[in-house]
Amino acid sequence: MLKTVSLQRIFPDELLDQYRQQGDPEADAVIASVAAQQGRESVGLLMRWLGNTADMDGLEQPSVVQAFMMTQAHLPDWADRRKMDVAMRFFKKNEVAVGLTLGCYSLPYCYAGADGARVLWLSQRIHNDTRKRLEETGEWVFGIMKPRDWESGKALRRTLKIRLLHASIRWFTRHGGQWDLVWGYPINQEDMAATNLAFSYIVIRGLRKAGIPMTPEEEDAYLHQINVAGSLLGVADELLPRNLREAFHLERTIARRQFRPSEQGTGLTRSLLQALENLAPPALRNLPAAQMRFFLGDELADLLNLPAVPLEKRLVGLATSLPIFPKLLNSSL
C-alpha cells in the first residue's frame, strides 16, 4: 500500500539489484501453470488471445487464467478516484500532445535501457510489425484514460491481459535458450518501473518541454493514474513513485544503471522512426527524428543513433499535428 509520508524514498542500487532479478510472481505462476498442464503450445495459443484487443471475454481460456482475471480485476486500495478523474480530464484536453510525446519520447526512452531492450528485440513483436505495436500501445493508453472504460471494467481487463502477455513473453524468453540472467530477469521489475516512468514522469517532462501547461495538481494526478495502471501491470508498489521528486530520483538512478548504446536499442529506435516517418506527410518526413531529438536531448539521441536533425522553430507548431494515433484520435470523441 502506498502511504502518504513526508519523507522521500530513495532507490538504492541494492534495492534495484534485487528487483532486477524478479519478474511478476503472480502472473508468472499463471503462465507456468498453463505450460505445466497443457504444454508449450498452450502458452502460444494463450498469447493469441492476450494479444487480441477485441476479445475481452476469455471464457474459453484455462481456468487458472480466468481465476487470475477475476481476482486481480480491482483497483489498488490506494487508488484515488478524484486524482484519476483529474488525469483523465487533462488527457482528453491534450491527447494529441500526449500522443506525440508517447511516440517521440516515451518509447525511444525505453529503448535506451540496453538490457531491457534485449527482450523486446528477442520477442520480435516490435520490430516485425512496429506500426501495429504502436497502435496497440496507443489503444491501451487511450483506454485507461477513458472514464467509461474503468466503469465498465474494460480498462482493468485490457491491462490484466497485457500483464499476462508480458508474463508469457517472459516465459518464452526464459525457455528460449538465448537469455542470460546476467542481463537480469526478462521483463524484470526494474525495467517495468522504467517503463512506468516512461508513460508517466517522462510524458510530464515532455509536455513541459513542449510548452503544454500543467498545474501541479494535474501533474500529480497524471503520475497517479499511470501508477494505478502500473500496479495492475504488476509493478511492485515499492517502485511506484509517490510524487514527482521520487520519480525524478528513480528515473535518474535507473538511467545511470541501464542506459548505454546497444544494437537492440538502436534497431528498435530505427523501426519506430520508420513507422512514424510513414505516418508523416512527405514534406515532414524529417519531423519524427527531429521531434525525438528535441525531447530526448543530444546525449540520449546519439546513444540511440538518431539522425542529427534539429527541430527547426518553424516546425514546432506543426509537430503537434503529427498524426501518431490517428484512428484513436478520431474515435475518442
C-alpha positions in Angstrom: 0.0 0.0 0.0 1.2 3.5 -0.9 1.2 5.6 2.3 1.4 9.4 2.4 4.5 10.3 4.4 6.7 13.4 4.5 10.0 11.6 3.8 11.1 11.0 0.3 12.0 7.5 -0.6 15.4 6.7 -2.2 16.0 3.9 -4.6 19.5 2.5 -3.8 21.3 0.2 -6.1 20.9 -2.7 -3.7 17.1 -2.4 -3.9 17.1 -2.2 -7.7 19.6 -5.1 -7.9 17.1 -7.3 -6.1 14.2 -6.2 -8.3 16.3 -6.7 -11.4 16.2 -10.5 -10.7 12.4 -10.5 -10.1 9.6 -10.7 -12.6 5.9 -10.7 -11.7 5.4 -13.8 -9.4 1.6 -13.9 -9.6 1.3 -13.6 -13.3 4.4 -15.8 -13.9 2.7 -18.5 -11.8 -0.3 -18.5 -14.1 1.8 -19.0 -17.2 3.9 -21.7 -15.5 0.6 -23.5 -14.6 -0.7 -23.3 -18.2 2.7 -24.6 -19.5 2.8 -27.4 -16.9 -0.7 -28.6 -17.6 -1.0 -28.2 -21.3 2.5 -27.7 -22.7 4.4 -25.0 -24.7 1.8 -24.8 -27.5 -0.9 -23.8 -25.0 1.1 -20.8 -23.9 1.4 -19.8 -27.6 -2.4 -20.2 -28.0 -3.0 -18.1 -24.9 -0.7 -15.4 -26.3 -3.0 -15.1 -29.3 -6.0 -14.3 -27.1 -3.9 -12.0 -24.9 -2.8 -10.0 -27.9 -6.4 -9.8 -29.3 -7.6 -6.4 -28.0 -11.1 -7.0 -29.3 -11.8 -10.1 -27.2 -12.2 -9.4 -23.5 -14.2 -12.5 -22.7 -11.8 -15.3 -22.1 -14.4 -17.9 -21.2 -12.6 -20.4 -23.3 -9.2 -19.8 -21.6 -7.7 -22.1 -19.0 -9.4 -21.9 -15.5 -6.2 -20.5 -14.0 -6.3 -17.6 -16.4 -9.9 -16.9 -15.7 -9.3 -17.0 -12.0 -6.4 -14.5 -12.3 -8.6 -12.2 -14.4 -11.3 -12.3 -11.8 -9.2 -11.9 -8.6 -7.0 -9.2 -10.0 -9.7 -7.1 -11.5 -9.8 -4.3 -8.9 -8.1 -1.1 -8.3 -5.2 -1.0 -5.7 -6.5 0.1 -2.3 -4.5 3.4 -2.5 -6.2 4.5 -5.8 -7.7 7.9 -5.6 -10.7 8.3 -7.9 -10.6 12.1 -7.7 -7.0 12.1 -9.0 -7.9 9.7 -11.7 -10.7 11.9 -12.9 -8.3 14.9 -13.0 -5.8 12.9 -15.0 -8.4 11.7 -17.5 -9.8 15.2 -18.0 -6.3 16.6 -18.6 -5.6 13.8 -21.1 -8.8 14.5 -23.0 -7.8 18.1 -23.4 -4.3 17.3 -24.5 -4.5 13.9 -26.2 -2.7 15.0 -29.4 0.3 16.4 -27.5 0.4 13.3 -25.2 0.3 11.0 -28.2 3.2 12.9 -29.8 5.1 12.7 -26.5 4.5 8.9 -26.2 5.6 8.2 -29.7 8.6 10.5 -29.9 9.8 10.5 -26.3 8.4 7.7 -24.1 9.0 4.8 -26.5 12.6 5.7 -27.6 13.4 6.4 -24.0 12.5 2.8 -23.2 14.9 1.6 -25.8 17.9 3.3 -24.2 17.9 0.6 -21.5 20.3 -1.8 -23.2 19.4 -5.0 -21.3 15.7 -4.2 -21.2 15.7 -3.7 -25.0 17.1 -7.2 -25.5 13.9 -8.9 -24.5 11.9 -6.6 -26.8 14.2 -7.4 -29.6 14.2 -11.2 -29.0 10.4 -11.3 -28.8 10.4 -9.7 -32.3 6.9 -8.2 -31.6 8.0 -4.6 -32.0 10.5 -4.6 -34.9 8.5 -7.1 -37.0 5.3 -5.1 -37.0 6.1 -1.7 -35.5 3.0 0.1 -36.7 0.7 -2.5 -35.2 2.5 -2.4 -31.8 2.5 1.4 -31.8 -1.3 1.3 -32.3 -1.7 -1.3 -29.5 0.3 0.9 -27.2 -1.8 3.9 -28.0 -5.0 1.9 -27.7 -4.1 0.9 -24.2 -3.1 4.4 -23.1 -6.2 6.0 -24.6 -8.3 3.2 -23.0 -7.0 3.8 -19.5 -7.8 7.5 -19.9 -11.5 6.9 -20.6 -13.8 7.0 -17.5 -16.3 4.7 -19.2 -13.6 2.0 -19.7 -13.0 2.0 -16.0 -16.7 2.0 -15.2 -17.3 -1.0 -17.5 -14.2 -2.9 -16.3 -12.7 -2.9 -19.8 -9.6 -0.9 -18.7 -9.0 -3.4 -15.9 -9.3 -6.5 -18.2 -7.3 -4.9 -21.0 -4.5 -4.1 -18.6 -4.5 -7.5 -17.0 -4.3 -9.1 -20.4 -1.2 -7.1 -21.1 0.2 -8.2 -17.7 -0.3 -11.9 -18.7 1.1 -11.2 -22.2 4.3 -9.9 -20.6 4.4 -13.0 -18.4 4.0 -15.2 -21.5 6.9 -13.3 -23.2 8.9 -13.7 -20.1 8.2 -17.5 -20.1 9.2 -17.9 -23.7 12.3 -15.8 -23.3 13.5 -17.8 -20.3 12.9 -21.1 -22.1 14.2 -20.0 -25.5 17.9 -20.7 -24.7 19.1 -17.2 -25.7 18.7 -15.4 -22.4 21.5 -14.7 -19.9 20.4 -13.8 -16.3 23.4 -11.6 -16.2 21.1 -9.2 -18.0 18.5 -9.5 -15.3 15.3 -11.5 -15.3 13.4 -10.9 -18.6 10.9 -8.0 -18.2 12.1 -7.6 -14.6 10.8 -5.2 -12.0 13.4 -2.5 -12.7 12.7 -2.5 -16.4 8.9 -2.4 -15.6 9.4 0.5 -13.3 11.4 2.3 -16.1 8.5 1.7 -18.5 6.0 3.0 -15.9 8.2 6.2 -15.6 8.3 6.5 -19.4 4.5 6.6 -19.5 4.1 9.0 -16.6 7.0 11.1 -15.5 8.6 11.2 -19.0 5.3 12.3 -20.5 5.0 15.1 -18.0 8.6 16.1 -18.7 7.9 16.1 -22.4 4.8 18.1 -22.1 6.7 20.7 -20.1 9.3 20.9 -22.8 6.7 21.2 -25.5 5.1 24.2 -23.6 1.9 22.4 -22.7 0.6 23.9 -19.4 0.0 21.6 -16.5 -0.9 22.5 -13.0 0.8 20.8 -10.1 -2.5 19.0 -9.4 -2.6 17.7 -13.0 1.0 16.5 -12.9 0.4 14.7 -9.6 -2.8 13.2 -10.9 -1.2 12.0 -14.2 1.6 10.3 -12.2 -1.1 8.7 -10.0 -3.2 7.5 -13.0 -0.2 5.7 -14.6 0.8 4.3 -11.2 -2.6 2.7 -10.9 -2.2 1.1 -14.3 1.4 0.2 -13.4 0.2 -1.6 -10.2 -2.3 -3.5 -12.3 0.5 -4.5 -14.7 2.4 -6.0 -11.8 4.9 -3.3 -10.9 5.9 -3.5 -7.2 4.4 -0.7 -5.1 7.9 -0.1 -3.8 8.9 1.0 -7.3 5.9 3.3 -7.9 7.0 6.9 -7.2 4.5 8.7 -5.0 5.4 12.2 -6.3 7.5 13.9 -8.9 10.5 14.2 -6.7 10.6 10.5 -6.2 10.0 10.0 -9.9 13.0 12.2 -10.7 15.3 10.2 -8.4 14.1 6.8 -9.6 14.5 7.9 -13.2 18.0 9.2 -12.7 19.1 6.1 -10.9 17.7 3.7 -13.5 19.1 5.7 -16.3 22.6 5.7 -14.7 22.4 1.9 -14.2 20.9 0.9 -17.5 21.2 3.4 -20.3 24.0 2.7 -22.8 24.3 2.1 -26.5 23.1 -1.3 -27.8 22.4 -2.9 -31.1 18.9 -3.8 -29.9 18.1 -0.3 -28.7 19.3 1.2 -32.0 17.3 -1.3 -34.0 14.1 -0.8 -32.1 14.5 3.0 -32.4 15.1 2.7 -36.2 11.9 0.6 -36.6 9.9 3.1 -34.6 11.3 6.0 -36.5 10.5 4.4 -39.8 6.9 3.8 -38.7 6.5 7.4 -37.6 8.0 8.7 -40.8 5.5 6.7 -42.8 2.7 8.5 -40.8 4.1 11.9 -41.6 3.2 13.9 -44.7 6.1 13.8 -47.3 7.1 17.3 -46.6 7.6 16.5 -42.9 9.4 13.2 -43.2 12.3 14.5 -41.0 9.9 15.7 -38.3 9.8 12.5 -36.2 13.6 12.3 -35.9 13.8 16.0 -35.1 11.0 15.7 -32.5 12.7 12.7 -30.9 16.0 14.6 -30.7 14.2 17.6 -29.3 12.6 15.5 -26.5 15.5 13.2 -25.7 18.4 15.6 -25.9 21.5 15.0 -27.9 23.1 12.6 -25.4 20.3 10.1 -25.5 19.5 10.7 -29.2 23.2 9.9 -30.1 23.1 6.9 -27.8 20.1 5.6 -29.9 21.9 6.6 -33.2 19.1 9.0 -34.2 19.8 11.2 -37.2 21.1 14.7 -36.3 18.1 16.5 -37.5 17.3 19.7 -35.5 13.8 20.7 -34.8 13.5 24.0 -36.6 11.5 26.7 -34.9 9.2 26.9 -37.9 8.2 23.3 -37.4 7.5 23.4 -33.7 3.9 24.3 -34.3 3.5 21.5 -36.8 4.9 18.9 -34.5 1.6 18.5 -32.6 -0.2 17.8 -35.8 1.9 14.7 -36.5 -0.9 12.0 -36.6 0.8 9.3 -34.4 -2.5 7.8 -33.3 -5.0 9.0 -36.0 -7.5 6.2 -35.5 -7.6 6.7 -31.8 -7.9 10.4 -32.1 -10.8 10.1 -34.5 -12.7 7.6 -32.3 -12.1 9.2 -28.9 -14.8 11.8 -29.3 
